[in-house]
């Protein structure tokens, strides 16, 4: 196993890895909101927010914002308990993040560390780019950190090895699995200790909704902001993140919706041009193969390509919406007469709705109609990829802790 954080020589065995974080840390065991961890995360956040880092990897700015002291305090405020109830970390948490979203492992790990846990994180060998920058920033921040951080937190990379994963699974008090259904099911075959359990994040699908009326009434500046937000939600991570919209629904009048769609595509094209978006040849091919495949299956009645960057597919029926990844910049669309028309289409695997042009009351009414059958997040355009401590319906800080009641 290659030791990534803290940086050091390769690890020869799981026993060696676990021994490195199983002793009593300097200054005593971690507690919820431990200042040694908080101080380290704040220093790490500053490195992510440095201008040169943000220019190279814009998605890291969101991570840096999430780990500012003020944001951390908001998370810790939620973990306060009444008299007679104490909150502690679960112990050892084993994180298995996906390779297709380079930063998700940091959110998962940071919340667990804030909860007072020791952590082992497996970083996929296929991770690159932003993940490498994150690891570099972590090790840089460690230079001025309390020794307890290095004594309780470790990140490693190893090729797929069920023996290693099984040993870490058997040792942990909580296992966090990010990835597709297949990955979750494969890891779940490896047993946990009787007291331990899984928190899983399997395949999810997400959509975007625009009110036709809201778009029509929007100012030119607002329309450009919507297009920029949609670009960020969709093109970061090549539309492969679980919260990136896989389809776009317009809600309102069909005729007015046609004009709105034309304007929206023009705005999106302008944003792509302004950002000098480059489409790799393989992605351009993927986009066409997927689009024609949807049409061949009878689920699309028209296809349009705006160069290599955008493909739009008018769905035969709104309920035919494909949930699989079709390639970055591929957007099936349909017009719905009302928000309520979305309800029968929603499945349990549907995660995020990024929206524009609706009121808070309208969106809360939709959530009540859905009643937890699907959709865990409803957020404005531009916020689909913004991580929250409430994710996929889980209150993650609470999941990473356990409660002890004390009565005299």
C-alpha positions in Angstrom: 0.0 0.0 0.0 1.3 3.4 -0.9 1.0 5.9 2.0 -0.4 9.2 0.7 -1.1 11.0 3.9 0.8 11.4 6.0 3.5 11.1 3.3 5.9 8.3 4.1 7.2 4.9 3.1 4.9 2.2 1.6 2.9 0.2 4.1 3.7 -3.6 4.0 0.6 -4.9 5.7 -2.8 -3.9 7.2 -1.5 -4.7 10.6 1.3 -2.1 10.2 -1.2 0.4 8.9 -3.6 -0.1 11.8 -0.8 0.0 14.3 0.2 3.4 13.1 -3.1 4.9 14.2 -4.2 2.7 17.0 -2.1 4.1 19.9 -3.0 6.9 22.3 -2.5 10.1 20.3 -0.4 12.9 21.7 -2.6 15.0 23.9 -5.2 12.3 24.4 -8.0 10.7 22.4 -9.9 12.7 19.8 -13.2 14.1 20.8 -16.1 15.6 18.8 -15.0 19.0 17.5 -11.4 18.4 18.6 -9.5 21.6 18.2 -6.4 19.7 17.0 -8.4 18.5 14.0 -10.3 21.8 13.5 -7.1 23.8 13.4 -5.6 21.4 10.9 -8.7 21.6 8.6 -8.7 25.4 8.7 -5.1 25.5 7.7 -5.8 23.0 4.9 -8.7 25.1 3.7 -6.5 28.2 3.4 -4.2 26.3 1.0 -7.2 25.2 -1.1 -8.5 28.8 -1.3 -5.1 30.1 -2.5 -5.6 31.9 -5.9 -3.1 29.6 -7.7 -4.9 26.5 -6.5 -8.4 27.8 -7.2 -7.4 28.7 -10.8 -6.1 25.2 -11.5 -9.0 23.4 -9.8 -12.1 25.5 -9.3 -13.9 22.7 -7.5 -11.4 22.9 -4.7 -12.6 26.4 -3.8 -15.9 24.8 -2.8 -14.1 22.4 -0.6 -12.0 25.1 0.9 -15.1 27.1 1.7 -16.7 24.1 3.3 -13.7 23.7 5.7 -13.5 27.3 6.9 -13.8 27.7 10.6 -17.2 29.4 10.4 -18.6 26.5 8.3 -17.1 23.9 10.6 -18.7 25.6 13.6 -22.1 25.3 11.9 -21.6 21.6 11.6 -20.4 21.2 15.2 -23.4 23.3 16.4 -25.7 20.6 15.1 -23.9 18.0 17.2 -24.6 19.6 20.6 -26.6 17.4 22.9 -28.9 18.0 25.9 -27.8 17.4 29.5 -27.2 13.8 30.3 -26.4 12.9 26.7 -22.8 12.7 25.5 -21.6 12.3 21.9 -18.5 10.5 20.8 -16.9 9.3 17.6 -17.6 5.8 16.5 -13.9 4.8 16.6 -12.2 3.7 13.3 -13.9 4.7 10.1 -12.9 3.1 6.7 -13.7 5.2 3.6 -13.9 3.8 0.1 -14.5 6.8 -2.2 -15.1 6.7 -6.0 -12.4 7.5 -8.6 -14.7 9.7 -10.8 -15.1 12.6 -8.3 -11.7 13.6 -7.1 -12.7 15.5 -3.9 -15.5 13.5 -2.4 -13.2 11.6 -0.1 -12.1 14.8 1.6 -15.6 15.7 2.6 -16.3 12.3 3.9 -13.0 12.1 5.8 -13.2 15.6 7.2 -16.6 15.2 8.7 -15.6 11.9 10.3 -12.4 13.4 11.7 -14.4 16.3 13.1 -16.6 13.8 14.8 -13.6 12.5 16.7 -12.8 9.4 14.7 -9.6 7.8 13.5 -9.8 7.3 9.7 -8.4 5.1 7.0 -9.2 6.4 3.5 -8.5 4.4 0.3 -7.7 6.7 -2.6 -8.2 5.0 -5.9 -5.1 4.5 -8.1 -7.2 6.0 -10.9 -7.6 9.3 -9.1 -5.6 12.2 -10.5 -5.6 15.9 -11.0 -7.5 17.5 -8.2 -7.0 14.5 -5.9 -3.2 14.8 -6.2 -3.4 18.5 -5.5 -5.5 17.7 -2.4 -3.0 15.2 -1.1 -0.2 17.6 -1.6 -2.1 20.4 0.3 -2.9 18.0 3.1 0.7 17.0 3.6 1.8 20.7 3.4 -0.7 21.6 6.1 0.5 18.8 8.2 3.9 20.5 8.7 2.4 22.9 11.3 -0.3 20.5 12.6 -0.6 18.9 16.1 1.0 15.4 16.1 -2.4 13.9 16.9 -3.5 14.5 13.3 -0.8 12.2 11.8 -1.3 9.7 14.6 -5.0 9.2 13.9 -5.5 9.8 10.2 -4.2 7.9 7.2 -4.8 7.8 3.4 -3.4 5.1 1.3 -3.6 3.9 -2.3 -3.7 0.2 -3.3 -4.9 -1.7 -6.3 -8.1 -3.7 -5.9 -7.3 -6.3 -3.3 -10.2 -8.0 -1.5 -7.9 -9.3 1.3 -6.7 -5.8 2.2 -10.3 -4.4 2.0 -11.6 -7.3 4.0 -9.0 -6.8 6.8 -9.8 -3.1 7.0 -13.5 -3.8 7.0 -13.2 -6.3 9.8 -11.3 -3.7 11.9 -13.5 -0.7 11.4 -16.4 0.6 13.4 -18.1 2.2 10.4 -17.5 1.6 6.7 -18.4 4.4 4.2 -18.8 3.2 0.6 -19.1 5.6 -2.3 -19.6 4.3 -5.9 -21.9 2.5 -8.2 -24.3 -0.2 -7.2 -21.9 -2.9 -8.3 -19.0 -1.4 -6.2 -21.3 -1.2 -3.1 -22.5 -4.7 -3.5 -19.0 -6.1 -4.0 -17.6 -4.4 -0.9 -20.7 -5.5 1.1 -19.7 -9.1 0.5 -16.8 -8.5 2.9 -18.0 -8.8 6.5 -17.9 -6.2 9.2 -17.6 -6.7 12.9 -21.0 -7.4 14.5 -21.2 -3.9 16.1 -20.1 -2.1 12.8 -22.3 -1.0 9.9 -22.2 0.6 6.5 -23.1 4.0 5.2 -23.5 3.6 1.4 -23.7 5.9 -1.5 -24.7 3.9 -4.6 -25.8 4.9 -8.1 -27.8 8.0 -8.1 -29.4 10.2 -10.9 -30.1 13.9 -10.8 -32.1 16.4 -12.9 -32.5 20.1 -13.6 -35.8 22.0 -13.6 -36.5 25.4 -15.0 -39.8 27.3 -14.8 -40.8 28.5 -18.2 -42.5 31.5 -16.6 -39.5 32.1 -14.3 -37.2 32.1 -17.3 -39.4 34.4 -19.3 -39.5 37.0 -16.5 -35.8 36.7 -15.8 -33.4 39.6 -16.7 -30.6 39.0 -19.1 -28.1 39.0 -16.2 -30.2 36.3 -14.4 -30.3 34.2 -17.6 -26.6 34.3 -17.9 -26.2 33.3 -14.3 -28.5 30.4 -14.8 -26.4 29.2 -17.8 -23.2 29.6 -15.8 -24.6 27.6 -12.9 -25.8 24.9 -15.2 -22.4 24.7 -16.8 -20.7 24.3 -13.4 -23.2 21.7 -12.3 -22.9 19.7 -15.6 -19.4 20.1 -16.9 -17.3 19.8 -13.8 -16.5 16.1 -13.4 -17.7 15.6 -17.0 -21.4 15.3 -15.8 -20.4 12.0 -14.0 -21.0 13.2 -10.4 -24.1 11.8 -8.8 -25.6 15.3 -8.4 -24.8 16.5 -11.9 -28.1 16.8 -13.9 -28.6 14.0 -16.4 -31.7 15.7 -18.0 -33.4 19.1 -18.1 -37.1 19.5 -17.6 -39.0 22.7 -18.4 -42.2 23.3 -16.4 -45.0 25.3 -17.9 -46.5 26.2 -21.3 -45.1 24.1 -24.2 -45.1 26.9 -26.8 -43.4 29.4 -24.5 -41.1 26.6 -23.4 -39.8 26.2 -27.0 -38.6 29.9 -27.1 -37.2 29.5 -23.6 -35.2 26.5 -24.6 -33.8 28.3 -27.7 -32.6 31.2 -25.5 -31.2 28.9 -22.9 -29.1 26.9 -25.4 -27.8 30.2 -26.8 -26.8 31.3 -23.3 -25.1 28.0 -22.6 -23.2 28.1 -25.8 -21.9 31.6 -24.9 -20.8 30.3 -21.5 -18.9 27.4 -23.1 -17.2 29.8 -25.5 -16.3 32.2 -22.8 -14.7 29.4 -20.7 -12.9 28.0 -23.8 -14.4 24.6 -23.1 -12.5 21.9 -24.9 -14.1 18.6 -25.8 -11.9 15.6 -26.2 -12.5 13.5 -29.4 -13.5 10.5 -27.3 -16.1 12.5 -25.5 -17.5 13.8 -28.7 -17.9 10.3 -30.0 -19.4 9.1 -26.8 -22.0 11.9 -27.0 -23.1 10.9 -30.4 -23.2 7.1 -29.8 -25.3 7.6 -26.6 -27.7 10.1 -28.2 -28.4 7.9 -31.2 -28.7 4.9 -29.0 -31.5 6.7 -27.0 -33.2 7.6 -30.3 -32.8 4.0 -31.6 -34.6 2.7 -28.5 -37.5 5.0 -29.3 -37.0 7.4 -26.4 -36.1 10.5 -28.3 -37.9 12.1 -31.2 -35.3 14.6 -32.1 -31.6 15.2 -31.6 -29.6 18.4 -31.9 -25.8 19.0 -31.6 -24.2 22.4 -30.9 -20.8 21.5 -32.1 -19.1 18.9 -29.9 -20.0 20.5 -26.6 -23.8 20.1 -26.3 -26.2 17.5 -27.4 -29.9 17.8 -26.7 -32.5 15.1 -27.1 -36.2 15.8 -27.1 -37.8 12.9 -25.2 -40.7 11.0 -26.7 -42.2 10.9 -23.2 -40.9 12.7 -20.2 -41.1 9.4 -18.2 -38.5 8.0 -20.7 -35.8 10.0 -19.2 -32.5 8.0 -19.2 -30.7 7.9 -15.9 -27.4 6.5 -17.1 -24.5 8.7 -18.0 -24.6 9.6 -21.7 -21.4 11.6 -22.0 -20.5 15.1 -20.8 -22.8 17.8 -22.3 -25.6 15.4 -23.3 -29.1 16.6 -22.1 -32.4 14.9 -22.7 -35.2 17.3 -22.2 -39.0 17.5 -21.9 -41.7 20.0 -20.9 -43.9 19.2 -18.0 -47.3 21.0 -17.4 -46.6 21.3 -13.6 -44.2 20.3 -10.9 -46.7 17.6 -9.8 -46.2 15.9 -13.2 -42.7 15.1 -12.0 -43.8 13.1 -9.0 -44.8 9.8 -10.8 -41.5 9.8 -12.6 -39.3 10.0 -9.6 -37.5 6.8 -8.4 -35.7 6.1 -5.1 -32.3 6.4 -6.8 -33.0 10.0 -7.8 -30.9 12.4 -5.7 -30.7 16.1 -6.7 -33.0 18.6 -8.4 -31.2 21.8 -9.4 -33.9 24.4 -10.0 -34.6 27.9 -11.3 -37.7 30.1 -11.2 -39.7 28.4 -8.5 -40.7 29.7 -5.1 -39.8 28.1 -1.8 -43.4 27.2 -1.2 -43.7 25.5 -4.6 -40.5 23.4 -3.9 -41.6 22.5 -0.4 -45.0 21.4 -1.8 -43.2 19.2 -4.3 -41.1 17.6 -1.6 -44.2 16.8 0.4 -45.7 15.2 -2.7 -42.6 13.1 -3.1 -42.7 12.2 0.6 -39.2 10.7 0.6 -39.8 8.3 -2.3 -36.9 10.0 -4.1 -35.0 13.3 -4.4 -32.9 14.1 -1.3 -31.8 17.6 -2.4 -33.5 20.6 -4.1 -31.0 23.3 -4.8 -30.5 26.4 -7.0 -28.6 26.1 -10.3 -24.9 26.3 -9.6 -25.2 24.4 -6.3 -25.7 20.8 -7.5 -22.1 19.9 -6.7 -21.9 21.9 -3.5 -21.4 19.3 -0.8 -23.4 19.4 2.4 -23.2 17.6 5.7 -26.7 16.3 4.8 -26.1 14.1 1.8 -28.2 11.4 0.1 -30.7 11.8 3.0 -28.0 11.1 5.6 -27.1 13.4 8.5 -23.4 12.6 8.1 -22.1 14.2 11.3 -24.7 12.2 13.3 -23.8 9.1 11.3 -20.2 9.4 12.3 -21.0 9.6 16.0 -22.6 7.6 18.7 -24.6 8.7 21.8 -24.0 7.8 25.5 -26.7 8.6 28.0 -25.7 9.3 31.6 -28.2 9.4 34.5 -27.1 9.9 38.1 
